Structure formats: structure tokens, C-alpha cells
């Protein structure tokens, strides 16, 4: 689990916000403000000056790509407050398109992983069949971002062999970097976004881009009588899933109303089901069903998935994956046989202190979750 601290924005600087988050090196991050002084430890911490390349290399993303090629189910997801830099970390600048690509230095984890995947395929001498699917969860409806035509809700099913899966989801094959980047940009343009007080381009849905990898290693020395490429090892099937979680929101801070408030309700409920701890509002008593969003969100599920998964295996109760579409689709990544990289994105602003602490406490709990790949 890694943490990325974004720079103060121009608005925050003009407003006089103080920087309350500081990287101490060696995976430590310190939060210092009135009545708050805490240090957290993680696998890596990237401060505001860290480049996109440094995040890719230092987070273990390259190793995750290699494991996906080897047949593992791998997931990376970014989480944090709205406007904390999640989409930028995964994709790079929002103002990019097929005709106006982003500067190579600003490309996010996704594009760098695509390049690494194709390079690894060539260097390993592997015959890879690659395909991609891209969906969003908007107001608890699963929508296909690659399917042409207006978005429509797709059913979420479960089977003993596949676990939870989306029925009738489109999967598109690709062979080049240009092709997969094109799919990424096309799908991202169809994703629901809106503007509010904290973020001019706020994602209103959770998005999941999954790369399906089927491979076989062709022998460099075919057996006598076999044609070139006829001798191969058993095929491997791996996945590499990128999850861009919509940011946690407080209506009081975002100024949301009407449809935006309904969307915030849905976003916060699914994050609560996942295991997000929202801390305690100033002046509000703590408790299992108290949170800063209680004014517009129904009480959270009795058991948050990550909170329960963080407990020792002998003390775990039932994991309530079925409490939201998001937790159902992430069930294998969180508690199954998958390998997951979490990137906690936080703001250094004193105005965002409560949400920053909440994200760091949540990340600390998530570090204790183990899986069996």
C-alpha cells in the first residue's frame, strides 16, 4: 500500500491553506495541525514533487504487471477524497484525447502499465492474447463504457466457477499500445463527471478497466517433427484491473444539491460498504453508525469488508461483499486469490485535514489485509 500527496492547488494557496502533510522518507508520512499530530507508515510515500514515473517504479506497479502475465489476478486501485489526484495518478491529465495526447512525462499508471505489458510480452517470447473491458458503477448501476450506444444497466451475476461477473459486458481485443490507449480514452470520455466546489471534474462513478491476459510460452527448440511454435507450455490466464474509485464527499464542503447529492449518497454508501472509515465529525459522538455523512447517507452496513478482512482469519465473521456492486466486483481482489496494490491519494491542505486523516487511517487498516495468490 502506497500514499501519494498532491501539491496544494492555486485556490488553496490563495486562500491561505496551510500544508499539514509531510513525507518523512522511508515510507513515513506525518500529519501536523492543531490538536492533530500523527505519523503513519506504508510501503512507500510519494510527496508533491514525485513524478509519474517515480510513482510507477516505486509503487511496485511493474512487478504487478509481470505477475499478471504469469497468470495472477492483479488489481490496483486509487482511493481518497474527491479532488485528491486519483484519476491523475492512474491516467494523467484530464485534458487529453487521441488527437491531443498527454506529454509522456505526465502519463499515469495505466498507460505506463500498458507499455510495460507489451514490452514484457516481446522480451519473454510469449504469445499473448490481450483484451480489455471497461465499466463504471453509477448510482449502483453497472454500465459498459466500451459498448456503443447510450449507456444501459448490465446485470451482475454470480457462479461457482467465475464468482461475481457482469453479464453481456463487451471485451475488446487489442495488440498495440495505440489500440488500448484509444479504448481507455474512449471509455473515460463516456464516464459520468460533474463539477462542484472541490473539483471541477469530479468523477460521479467508480470505474474498472480490466486487461485480460491469455498466454502460452512457445518453445525456442521444437521437438523433432513439430512445426515452429507448435510446442508450448500450458496456457496461463491473468488479469490486470485498474480501479478508479469516486472520491468520498461531504455535501457541506462540495455544495452539492439535487442530482449531485443523490450521486454523492450512492458514492459514499458504496465506499462505506468497502470499508471506508469517515472518522468523526467535530462535535459528534463516535459510534458504529456515526459518520460525517450521516446527514444524507443511510447508516453503513454492519460489517465493512476491509475492516473485517483486516482481522485475523480466525476472528473474521461473514464478509458482506453483497452489500454493494463495488464490493461484489472487488471480492476476489480483496479477499480471494488476487494481488492488490492500493494507492491512497491525499491533499496536504489544512482545510482537508479531516478527510486526509480518515484516508490514512483507512489505509492503515487495509495494510493488514492478506490474500493467498
Secondary structure, 3 states (H helix, E strand, C coil): CEEEEECCCHHHHHHCCCECEEEEECCEEEEEECCEEEEEECCEEECCCCCHHHHHHHCCHHHHHHHHHCCCEEEEEEEEECCCCHHHHHHCCCCCCCCCCCCHHHCCHHHHHHHHHHHHHHHHCEEEEEEEEEEEEECCEEEECCCCCCCCEECEEEECCCEEEECCCCCEEECCHHHHHHHHHHHHHHCCEEEECCEEEEECCEEEEEEEEEEEEECCCCCCCCCCCCCECCCEEEEEEEEECCCECCHHHHCCCCHHHHHHHHHHHHHHHHCCCCCCCCCCCCCCCCCCCCCCCCCCCCCCHHHHHCCCHHHCCCCCHHHCHHHHHCHHHHHCCCEEEEEEEEECEHHHHHHHHHHHHHHHHHCCCCCCC
